[in-house]
Amino acid sequence: MYSFDKGPILVTGASGGIGGATVRQLCALGADVIANGRNEEALADLAKNTGCRTLPFDLTSEDSVREALEGLDLYGVVNCGGWGGEIATPMETDIEVFDKVMRINARGSLLVTKYASRQMVAGGRGGVFVNVSSQASLVGLKGHICYGSSKAALDNITRVSALELGEHGIRVNGVNPTVVMTPMSAWYWGRPDVEKPFLETMPLGRWATEEEIAAPIVFLLSDAASMISGVSLPIDGGFTAV
């Protein structure tokens, strides 16, 4: 059984599927969780059902992130806030969409890391970050020029942050999930011409569940992973191993 008694854990993107599942698993293990997300109604329901606290701030605004996190006692952070953007080739991509995806997925996670790590260093008891990336950062996926680029940037933020923050006892890791088949993703990944060849390539041959992504995140936050830092862990049914 994992123990989460060293301090609060912030989860961004908690109004989404993976973020919400992470909050639920952490709260079930007795963690003090602070949830952030865009959907206020979903956050309110999550708080009601789990007992987590909520903290509104805008990932795209440095002032908003700084004001929310300055002086906040944190031990853990899950950077799960993100946006999928578009499905487009490099020839067709909308650069405004590219900029927005980068601003949320990479820049937003870096802003949270910037201000949360300052609090951890000042607290002097270490800490841990888990950045939620994607299999799209590890391999080339058609149509994913924006999303894959943003998550590749996030992977580098993970590596460099692990290098810079390790001397303060702060671990930084990432997870790289495959698709979780939600209504939001089904419009593309549920298409027979996309789903069938993809799953035929994946050794496990099925999509992941939200809980299957959340569980390794919880592990990386725990002391069971106390010697793991700087990794990007695929949770992809073996897809990127092929």
C-alpha positions as CSV (number, residue, x, y, z in Angstrom):
1,M,0.0,0.0,0.0
2,Y,1.4,3.4,-1.0
3,S,1.6,6.2,1.6
4,F,1.0,9.8,0.7
5,D,1.6,11.7,3.9
6,K,4.3,14.1,2.9
7,G,2.1,16.9,1.6
8,P,-0.6,17.9,-0.9
9,I,-0.5,16.7,-4.5
10,L,-1.7,19.1,-7.2
11,V,-3.4,17.5,-10.3
12,T,-4.0,19.7,-13.3
13,G,-6.5,18.6,-16.0
14,A,-8.5,16.9,-13.2
15,S,-11.8,17.6,-14.9
16,G,-10.7,15.3,-17.7
17,G,-10.6,11.5,-17.8
18,I,-7.0,10.6,-16.8
19,G,-6.7,13.5,-14.4
20,G,-10.0,12.6,-12.7
21,A,-9.0,9.0,-12.4
22,T,-5.7,10.0,-10.9
23,V,-7.5,12.1,-8.3
24,R,-9.8,9.3,-7.4
25,Q,-7.0,6.8,-6.9
26,L,-5.0,9.2,-4.9
27,C,-7.9,10.2,-2.6
28,A,-8.7,6.5,-2.1
29,L,-5.2,6.1,-0.8
30,G,-5.6,8.9,1.7
31,A,-3.7,11.6,-0.2
32,D,-4.5,15.3,0.2
33,V,-5.3,16.2,-3.4
34,I,-5.8,19.7,-5.0
35,A,-7.6,19.5,-8.3
36,N,-7.4,22.0,-11.1
37,G,-9.2,21.9,-14.4
38,R,-11.2,23.9,-17.0
39,N,-14.7,22.3,-16.3
40,E,-15.9,23.7,-13.1
41,E,-19.0,21.5,-12.9
42,A,-16.8,18.3,-13.3
43,L,-14.4,19.6,-10.7
44,A,-17.2,20.2,-8.2
45,D,-18.6,16.7,-8.8
46,L,-15.1,15.3,-8.3
47,A,-14.6,17.2,-5.1
48,K,-18.0,16.0,-3.8
49,N,-17.2,12.4,-4.6
50,T,-13.6,12.2,-3.4
51,G,-13.1,15.0,-0.9
52,C,-10.4,16.6,-2.9
53,R,-9.8,20.4,-2.8
54,T,-10.1,22.5,-5.9
55,L,-7.9,25.4,-7.2
56,P,-8.8,27.4,-10.2
57,F,-6.1,28.9,-12.4
58,D,-5.4,29.3,-16.1
59,L,-2.6,27.2,-17.5
60,T,-2.0,29.7,-20.3
61,S,-1.5,32.7,-17.9
62,E,1.8,33.0,-16.0
63,D,0.2,35.5,-13.6
64,S,-2.6,33.1,-12.9
65,V,-0.3,30.2,-12.2
66,R,2.0,32.2,-10.1
67,E,-0.7,33.7,-8.0
68,A,-2.3,30.3,-7.4
69,L,0.9,28.5,-6.5
70,E,3.0,31.0,-4.6
71,G,2.9,30.1,-0.9
72,L,1.1,26.8,-1.6
73,D,2.6,23.9,0.3
74,L,3.0,21.1,-2.2
75,Y,4.8,17.8,-2.3
76,G,3.6,16.4,-5.6
77,V,2.3,17.6,-9.0
78,V,0.7,15.8,-11.8
79,N,0.8,17.9,-15.0
80,C,-2.2,16.4,-16.8
81,G,-3.7,19.6,-18.2
82,G,-3.7,19.4,-22.0
83,W,-5.5,20.0,-25.3
84,G,-5.6,17.8,-28.4
85,G,-5.8,20.5,-31.0
86,E,-6.3,19.2,-34.5
87,I,-5.7,16.3,-36.8
88,A,-3.7,17.7,-39.7
89,T,-0.6,17.2,-41.8
90,P,2.4,19.6,-41.7
91,M,1.1,20.9,-45.0
92,E,-2.3,21.7,-43.7
93,T,-1.7,22.6,-40.0
94,D,-3.2,25.8,-38.6
95,I,-0.3,27.6,-36.9
96,E,-2.7,29.3,-34.5
97,V,-3.8,25.8,-33.3
98,F,-0.1,24.8,-33.1
99,D,0.6,27.8,-30.9
100,K,-2.4,27.1,-28.6
101,V,-1.5,23.4,-28.2
102,M,2.1,24.3,-27.3
103,R,0.9,27.0,-24.9
104,I,-1.3,24.6,-23.0
105,N,0.6,21.3,-23.2
106,A,4.2,22.4,-22.9
107,R,4.3,26.0,-21.7
108,G,1.5,25.4,-19.2
109,S,3.2,22.4,-17.7
110,L,6.5,24.4,-17.5
111,L,4.8,27.2,-15.7
112,V,3.3,24.9,-13.1
113,T,6.7,23.2,-12.7
114,K,8.4,26.6,-12.4
115,Y,6.3,27.9,-9.5
116,A,5.6,24.5,-7.8
117,S,9.3,23.6,-7.7
118,R,10.1,26.9,-6.1
119,Q,7.8,26.0,-3.3
120,M,9.2,22.5,-3.0
121,V,12.8,23.8,-2.9
122,A,11.9,26.4,-0.2
123,G,10.1,23.7,1.8
124,G,13.3,21.6,1.9
125,R,11.6,18.2,1.9
126,G,11.9,17.2,-1.7
127,G,9.0,16.5,-4.0
128,V,7.8,14.7,-7.1
129,F,6.4,15.7,-10.5
130,V,4.7,13.4,-13.0
131,N,4.1,14.9,-16.5
132,V,1.4,13.3,-18.6
133,S,2.8,13.1,-22.1
134,S,1.7,10.7,-25.0
135,Q,2.9,7.9,-27.3
136,A,2.7,10.7,-29.9
137,S,5.9,12.1,-28.6
138,L,7.8,8.8,-29.0
139,V,6.8,7.9,-32.6
140,G,5.5,9.7,-35.6
141,L,1.7,9.5,-35.8
142,K,-0.1,10.8,-38.9
143,G,-2.1,13.9,-38.2
144,H,-0.4,14.7,-34.9
145,I,2.1,17.4,-35.9
146,C,0.8,19.8,-33.2
147,Y,0.0,17.4,-30.4
148,G,3.1,15.2,-30.9
149,S,5.4,18.2,-31.0
150,S,3.9,19.6,-27.8
151,K,4.3,16.3,-26.0
152,A,7.9,15.9,-27.3
153,A,8.6,19.3,-25.7
154,L,7.0,18.1,-22.5
155,D,9.3,15.0,-22.5
156,N,12.3,17.3,-22.7
157,I,10.9,19.5,-19.9
158,T,10.7,16.2,-17.9
159,R,14.4,15.3,-18.5
160,V,15.8,18.7,-17.9
161,S,13.7,19.3,-14.8
162,A,14.9,15.9,-13.4
163,L,18.5,17.0,-14.0
164,E,18.1,20.5,-12.5
165,L,15.8,19.6,-9.5
166,G,17.4,16.3,-8.4
167,E,19.9,18.0,-6.1
168,H,16.9,19.3,-4.1
169,G,15.5,15.8,-3.7
170,I,12.8,16.4,-6.3
171,R,12.0,13.6,-8.8
172,V,10.5,14.3,-12.2
173,N,9.1,11.7,-14.5
174,G,6.7,11.4,-17.4
175,V,4.1,8.8,-18.6
176,N,3.3,8.4,-22.3
177,P,-0.1,6.8,-22.7
178,T,-1.8,5.4,-25.7
179,V,-5.4,6.3,-26.6
180,V,-8.1,6.1,-24.0
181,M,-11.3,5.6,-26.0
182,T,-13.6,8.4,-24.7
183,P,-16.3,10.2,-26.7
184,M,-13.8,13.0,-27.2
185,S,-11.3,10.7,-28.9
186,A,-13.7,8.3,-30.6
187,W,-14.4,10.7,-33.5
188,Y,-10.9,10.0,-34.8
189,W,-9.5,6.9,-33.2
190,G,-12.9,5.1,-33.4
191,R,-12.9,5.3,-37.2
192,P,-12.5,1.8,-38.7
193,D,-9.7,3.0,-41.1
194,V,-7.8,4.3,-38.1
195,E,-8.6,2.0,-35.2
196,K,-8.2,-1.4,-37.0
197,P,-4.6,-0.9,-38.4
198,F,-3.5,0.8,-35.2
199,L,-4.7,-2.0,-32.8
200,E,-3.3,-4.6,-35.2
201,T,0.2,-3.1,-34.6
202,M,-0.2,-2.9,-30.8
203,P,0.9,-6.1,-29.1
204,L,-1.9,-6.0,-26.5
205,G,-4.4,-5.0,-29.2
206,R,-6.8,-2.8,-27.2
207,W,-7.2,0.7,-26.0
208,A,-6.3,1.7,-22.4
209,T,-8.7,2.6,-19.7
210,E,-8.3,5.8,-17.6
211,E,-7.6,3.7,-14.5
212,E,-4.7,1.9,-16.3
213,I,-3.1,5.3,-17.0
214,A,-3.7,6.6,-13.5
215,A,-2.2,3.6,-11.7
216,P,1.4,4.1,-13.0
217,I,1.1,7.9,-12.3
218,V,0.2,7.0,-8.7
219,F,3.2,4.6,-8.5
220,L,5.6,7.3,-9.7
221,L,4.3,9.7,-7.1
222,S,4.9,7.2,-4.3
223,D,8.0,6.3,-2.4
224,A,8.0,2.9,-4.2
225,A,9.5,4.9,-7.1
226,S,12.0,6.8,-4.9
227,M,15.0,6.0,-7.2
228,I,13.2,6.7,-10.5
229,S,13.7,10.1,-12.1
230,G,14.0,11.5,-15.6
231,V,12.1,8.6,-17.3
232,S,9.3,8.7,-19.9
233,L,7.3,5.6,-19.3
234,P,5.1,4.3,-22.2
235,I,1.7,3.0,-21.1
236,D,0.8,1.9,-24.6
237,G,0.2,-1.8,-24.7
238,G,3.6,-2.2,-26.4
239,F,2.9,0.0,-29.4
240,T,6.2,2.0,-29.3
241,A,8.2,-1.2,-28.8
242,V,7.3,-2.5,-32.2
